Amino acid sequence: MKVDFRTLYLKKRFPLRISRGEITGGENLFVSVTDAGHTGWGEMAPGATEGAASVAEGQAQLQAFCAGGLNGAIQDIWARAQGTGVGACALAALDMALWDLRAKQAGMPLYRLLGLARRGVVSSLTVGINPPERVRERVPLLLARGARALKIKLGSTDGIEADKAMFMAVHEAAAGSGAVLRVDANGGWSLADARHMMGWLAERGVEYVEQPLVQGAEDQLPDLFGNRALPIFVDESCRFSADIPSFAHCVDGVNLKLMKCGGITEALRIVATARAHGLKTMIGCMGESSVSIAAGASLSALFDYIDLDSHLNLDPDPASGAPFEQGVTLPADQPGHGGTLNA
């Protein structure tokens, strides 16, 4: 197999601010694996907590690993790569490229190769932390794009009163649209603030809250879980399937991301583990183009909730293959996961 790398800067149309800071764009690594006339595509969005803080670090990890060959089943390659220290986000790029390649060799869409249907539930479109006046400008644009669900980022460093003001701006701007409202605090609340905000948000029709407490405060989840006003999903607290048993008794669901878990191979294990513990499932994304989003969307039939929208906030998206149709992000109906660079 021939492995190639390409680095591209992905600029966001609108900067995304969450509880941990603002992102205007960044370099992503694109990985292609070619064998017998077929090429599979993968993508890495770097992250220090995902095992590779830069494109250069991720590429170096992959080049060192691939020098030993890519023989065997994808699951075996995944295990070897993780065992040799390849970071999750870098491994995700290689893993999705290999799955894309295998599906193309089989002449099948990846979702079909995995025994799934080409379907998914409504995908949330993200509203970053912003002043109320800016929120009132942004929300109509998302609704015009076809949004049927909005994920509102809260956990402002200015405190919960700022969160409430921003939420109400979204609530008012989305009034009458029928869009479902969801909240992601990205670990920005204390236990007391999380309990208060969940009650306050429940009164205003929010569907669930994601990562109310910071990663590392999982010992506080049982306290928050009791008499909770809203379903609780964890995101940063859940990276691999092995994490789930420790908190399965005090959350309602888990949000997996390909960059966090190392790609499709581990994503399938996370879903199976979550279901075995009676939990709901969600798939989200980081700063990814249509290549990675298409890979995630190929699994969309497995999830109760979907947050695959980062490609819709790129200016431009350098890739295609993850159409957003009637509020749902789907993979292109073609062999492989469907995502590919445009040039």
C-alpha positions as CSV (number, residue, x, y, z in Angstrom):
1,M,0.0,0.0,0.0
2,K,1.1,3.5,-0.8
3,V,0.5,6.1,1.9
4,D,0.5,9.9,1.1
5,F,0.0,13.0,3.2
6,R,-1.3,16.4,2.5
7,T,-1.7,19.4,4.8
8,L,-4.4,22.0,4.3
9,Y,-5.5,25.0,6.3
10,L,-9.3,25.0,7.1
11,K,-10.7,28.4,7.7
12,K,-14.0,28.7,9.6
13,R,-16.7,30.9,8.1
14,F,-17.6,31.9,11.6
15,P,-15.2,31.6,14.5
16,L,-16.3,29.0,17.1
17,R,-16.0,30.0,20.7
18,I,-16.6,27.4,23.4
19,S,-15.8,27.3,27.2
20,R,-12.1,26.6,26.5
21,G,-11.5,29.4,23.9
22,E,-12.1,30.5,20.3
23,I,-11.1,28.7,17.1
24,T,-10.9,30.5,13.8
25,G,-9.3,27.7,11.8
26,G,-6.4,25.3,11.7
27,E,-4.3,22.9,9.7
28,N,-5.6,19.4,9.1
29,L,-3.7,16.4,7.8
30,F,-5.2,14.4,5.0
31,V,-4.1,10.8,4.5
32,S,-4.6,8.7,1.4
33,V,-3.9,5.0,1.2
34,T,-3.7,3.5,-2.3
35,D,-3.7,-0.2,-3.2
36,A,-4.4,-1.8,-6.6
37,G,-5.9,1.2,-8.2
38,H,-8.2,2.2,-5.3
39,T,-7.5,5.1,-2.9
40,G,-9.0,5.6,0.6
41,W,-9.1,8.9,2.3
42,G,-8.8,9.9,5.9
43,E,-8.4,13.2,7.9
44,M,-6.8,14.3,11.2
45,A,-7.9,17.4,13.1
46,P,-5.0,17.8,15.6
47,G,-5.5,18.0,19.3
48,A,-3.2,17.8,22.2
49,T,-5.6,15.7,24.2
50,E,-6.2,13.5,21.2
51,G,-2.6,12.5,21.0
52,A,-1.1,14.8,18.3
53,A,-1.0,18.5,18.9
54,S,0.0,19.4,15.4
55,V,-0.1,18.1,11.8
56,A,3.6,17.6,11.9
57,E,3.4,15.4,15.1
58,G,0.5,13.3,13.7
59,Q,2.3,12.8,10.3
60,A,5.5,11.8,12.0
61,Q,3.6,9.2,14.1
62,L,1.9,7.8,11.1
63,Q,5.0,7.7,8.9
64,A,6.9,5.8,11.6
65,F,4.1,3.3,12.0
66,C,3.4,2.8,8.3
67,A,7.1,2.1,7.6
68,G,6.4,-1.3,9.1
69,G,3.7,-2.1,6.6
70,L,-0.1,-2.2,6.7
71,N,-0.7,-5.9,6.6
72,G,-3.6,-7.7,8.2
73,A,-7.2,-6.8,9.1
74,I,-8.1,-3.3,9.9
75,Q,-8.8,-4.2,13.6
76,D,-5.3,-5.7,13.9
77,I,-3.7,-2.6,12.3
78,W,-5.6,-0.4,14.7
79,A,-4.4,-2.3,17.7
80,R,-0.8,-2.3,16.5
81,A,-0.9,1.5,15.9
82,Q,-2.4,2.3,19.3
83,G,0.1,-0.1,20.9
84,T,3.0,1.8,19.4
85,G,1.8,5.2,20.6
86,V,0.0,6.6,17.5
87,G,-2.3,9.4,18.8
88,A,-6.0,8.9,18.5
89,C,-6.6,11.7,16.0
90,A,-3.7,10.5,13.8
91,L,-5.0,6.9,14.0
92,A,-8.4,8.1,13.1
93,A,-7.1,9.4,9.8
94,L,-5.4,6.1,8.9
95,D,-8.3,4.0,10.2
96,M,-11.0,5.9,8.1
97,A,-8.7,5.8,5.0
98,L,-8.4,2.0,5.4
99,W,-12.1,1.5,5.8
100,D,-12.7,3.8,2.8
101,L,-10.3,1.7,0.8
102,R,-11.8,-1.6,1.8
103,A,-15.3,-0.4,0.9
104,K,-14.1,0.8,-2.5
105,Q,-12.4,-2.5,-3.2
106,A,-15.7,-4.2,-2.4
107,G,-17.6,-1.7,-4.7
108,M,-19.9,-0.8,-1.8
109,P,-20.7,2.2,0.3
110,L,-19.1,1.9,3.7
111,Y,-22.4,2.0,5.5
112,R,-23.6,-1.0,3.5
113,L,-20.3,-2.9,4.0
114,L,-20.9,-2.4,7.8
115,G,-24.5,-3.7,7.4
116,L,-26.1,-0.4,8.0
117,A,-28.7,1.7,6.2
118,R,-28.2,5.1,4.7
119,R,-30.1,7.0,7.2
120,G,-29.6,9.2,10.2
121,V,-31.4,11.5,12.6
122,V,-31.4,15.3,12.5
123,S,-27.9,16.7,12.9
124,S,-27.4,19.6,15.3
125,L,-25.9,22.8,13.9
126,T,-23.7,24.6,16.4
127,V,-24.2,28.0,17.9
128,G,-20.9,29.1,19.5
129,I,-20.6,31.3,22.6
130,N,-21.3,34.9,21.4
131,P,-22.9,38.1,22.7
132,P,-26.7,38.0,22.3
133,E,-26.7,40.5,19.5
134,R,-24.4,38.3,17.4
135,V,-26.4,35.3,18.2
136,R,-29.5,37.0,16.8
137,E,-27.6,37.5,13.5
138,R,-26.2,33.9,13.3
139,V,-29.3,31.8,14.2
140,P,-31.4,32.9,11.2
141,L,-28.5,32.0,9.0
142,L,-28.4,28.5,10.4
143,L,-32.1,28.1,10.1
144,A,-31.9,29.2,6.5
145,R,-29.3,26.5,5.9
146,G,-31.9,24.0,6.9
147,A,-31.1,23.5,10.6
148,R,-33.8,21.5,12.5
149,A,-31.7,21.3,15.7
150,L,-29.4,23.8,17.3
151,K,-26.6,22.9,19.7
152,I,-25.9,25.9,21.9
153,K,-22.5,26.2,23.4
154,L,-22.6,27.4,27.0
155,G,-20.1,27.4,29.9
156,S,-19.0,31.0,29.3
157,T,-16.1,32.3,31.4
158,D,-18.4,35.2,32.2
159,G,-20.6,32.9,34.2
160,I,-24.1,31.5,34.1
161,E,-25.9,34.9,33.8
162,A,-24.0,35.3,30.5
163,D,-25.1,31.8,29.5
164,K,-28.7,32.6,30.3
165,A,-28.6,35.8,28.2
166,M,-27.1,34.0,25.2
167,F,-29.5,31.1,25.5
168,M,-32.5,33.4,25.5
169,A,-31.2,35.2,22.4
170,V,-31.1,31.8,20.6
171,H,-34.5,30.9,22.0
172,E,-36.0,34.1,20.7
173,A,-34.3,33.9,17.3
174,A,-35.4,30.3,16.8
175,A,-39.0,30.9,18.0
176,G,-41.5,29.5,15.5
177,S,-38.9,27.6,13.5
178,G,-39.6,24.2,15.1
179,A,-35.9,23.7,15.7
180,V,-35.0,21.5,18.7
181,L,-32.6,23.2,21.2
182,R,-29.7,21.2,22.8
183,V,-26.9,22.5,25.1
184,D,-23.2,21.7,25.4
185,A,-21.3,23.2,28.3
186,N,-18.0,21.7,27.3
187,G,-17.2,21.2,31.0
188,G,-17.7,24.9,31.8
189,W,-19.9,24.6,34.9
190,S,-19.3,23.8,38.5
191,L,-21.5,21.1,40.1
192,A,-23.8,23.8,41.6
193,D,-24.0,25.8,38.4
194,A,-24.7,22.6,36.4
195,R,-27.6,21.6,38.6
196,H,-29.1,25.1,38.5
197,M,-28.7,25.5,34.8
198,M,-30.1,22.1,34.0
199,G,-33.3,23.0,35.8
200,W,-33.4,26.4,34.2
201,L,-32.9,25.0,30.7
202,A,-35.4,22.2,31.2
203,E,-38.1,24.8,31.9
204,R,-37.2,26.3,28.5
205,G,-37.6,23.1,26.5
206,V,-34.0,22.0,26.0
207,E,-33.6,18.4,25.0
208,Y,-30.4,17.4,26.8
209,V,-27.2,18.8,28.2
210,E,-23.7,17.6,27.2
211,Q,-20.6,17.5,29.3
212,P,-21.9,19.7,32.1
213,L,-18.8,19.1,34.3
214,V,-15.1,19.3,33.3
215,Q,-13.3,16.1,32.4
216,G,-11.7,14.8,35.6
217,A,-14.8,15.6,37.7
218,E,-16.6,12.3,36.8
219,D,-16.8,11.5,40.6
220,Q,-19.3,14.3,40.8
221,L,-21.6,12.9,38.1
222,P,-23.6,10.6,40.5
223,D,-24.6,13.7,42.5
224,L,-25.7,15.5,39.4
225,F,-27.4,12.5,37.9
226,G,-29.7,12.0,40.9
227,N,-32.9,14.1,40.3
228,R,-31.5,15.5,37.1
229,A,-33.8,17.8,35.2
230,L,-32.3,16.9,31.8
231,P,-30.6,13.8,30.3
232,I,-26.8,14.0,30.6
233,F,-24.4,13.1,27.9
234,V,-20.6,13.0,28.3
235,D,-18.2,14.0,25.6
236,E,-14.7,14.8,26.8
237,S,-15.1,12.2,29.6
238,C,-15.6,9.4,27.0
239,R,-12.7,8.7,24.7
240,F,-12.6,4.9,24.4
241,S,-15.0,2.1,25.0
242,A,-13.1,1.1,28.1
243,D,-14.1,4.4,29.7
244,I,-17.8,3.7,29.7
245,P,-18.3,1.1,32.5
246,S,-16.9,3.5,35.1
247,F,-19.6,6.1,34.6
248,A,-22.4,4.2,32.9
249,H,-24.5,4.3,36.0
250,C,-24.6,8.1,36.2
251,V,-25.1,9.4,32.6
252,D,-27.8,8.9,30.0
253,G,-25.6,8.7,27.0
254,V,-22.1,9.1,25.4
255,N,-20.9,11.3,22.6
256,L,-18.1,9.8,20.5
257,K,-15.8,11.6,18.1
258,L,-13.6,9.9,15.6
259,M,-10.7,12.2,16.6
260,K,-11.0,11.2,20.2
261,C,-11.4,7.4,19.8
262,G,-9.1,6.7,16.9
263,G,-11.6,6.2,14.0
264,I,-14.3,3.9,12.9
265,T,-12.9,0.7,14.4
266,E,-13.1,2.0,18.0
267,A,-16.3,3.9,17.3
268,L,-18.1,0.6,16.6
269,R,-16.9,-0.7,20.0
270,I,-18.0,2.5,21.8
271,V,-21.5,2.1,20.4
272,A,-21.7,-1.6,21.3
273,T,-20.4,-0.9,24.8
274,A,-22.8,2.0,25.3
275,R,-25.8,-0.1,24.2
276,A,-24.8,-3.0,26.4
277,H,-25.0,-0.5,29.4
278,G,-28.4,0.8,28.2
279,L,-27.0,4.2,27.2
280,K,-28.0,6.5,24.3
281,T,-25.5,7.3,21.7
282,M,-24.3,10.4,19.9
283,I,-21.6,11.2,17.3
284,G,-20.0,14.6,17.1
285,C,-17.0,16.2,15.4
286,M,-14.1,18.6,15.8
287,G,-12.7,20.9,13.1
288,E,-13.2,18.5,10.2
289,S,-13.9,18.7,6.5
290,S,-16.3,16.5,4.6
291,V,-13.7,13.7,4.5
292,S,-14.0,12.9,8.2
293,I,-17.6,14.0,8.4
294,A,-18.5,11.5,5.6
295,A,-16.7,8.7,7.5
296,G,-18.7,9.5,10.6
297,A,-22.0,9.9,8.7
298,S,-21.4,6.3,7.3
299,L,-22.2,5.2,10.9
300,S,-25.1,7.5,11.4
301,A,-27.8,4.7,11.5
302,L,-26.3,3.7,14.9
303,F,-26.9,6.9,16.7
304,D,-29.8,8.5,18.7
305,Y,-28.3,12.0,18.2
306,I,-25.9,13.4,15.6
307,D,-23.7,16.5,15.6
308,L,-21.9,16.3,12.3
309,D,-21.7,19.9,11.1
310,S,-18.2,21.2,11.1
311,H,-17.9,21.0,7.3
312,L,-20.8,23.4,7.0
313,N,-18.8,26.2,8.8
314,L,-15.7,26.0,6.5
315,D,-14.8,28.7,4.0
316,P,-14.4,26.8,1.9
317,D,-14.7,23.1,2.5
318,P,-11.8,21.5,0.6
319,A,-13.7,18.2,0.3
320,S,-17.1,16.8,-0.6
321,G,-19.1,13.7,0.2
322,A,-21.2,14.6,3.3
323,P,-24.4,16.2,2.0
324,F,-26.7,18.0,4.4
325,E,-30.3,17.1,3.3
326,Q,-33.4,18.2,5.1
327,G,-31.5,18.7,8.3
328,V,-29.7,15.4,8.2
329,T,-26.0,14.8,7.4
330,L,-25.6,11.7,5.2
331,P,-22.7,10.0,3.4
332,A,-22.7,10.2,-0.4
333,D,-24.3,7.1,-1.9
334,Q,-21.2,5.7,-3.6
335,P,-18.4,3.2,-2.9
336,G,-16.4,4.0,0.2
337,H,-17.4,6.5,2.9
338,G,-17.9,9.1,0.1
339,G,-15.5,11.8,1.3
340,T,-12.7,13.0,-0.9
341,L,-10.7,16.2,-1.5
342,N,-12.0,18.3,-4.3
343,A,-8.6,18.9,-5.8
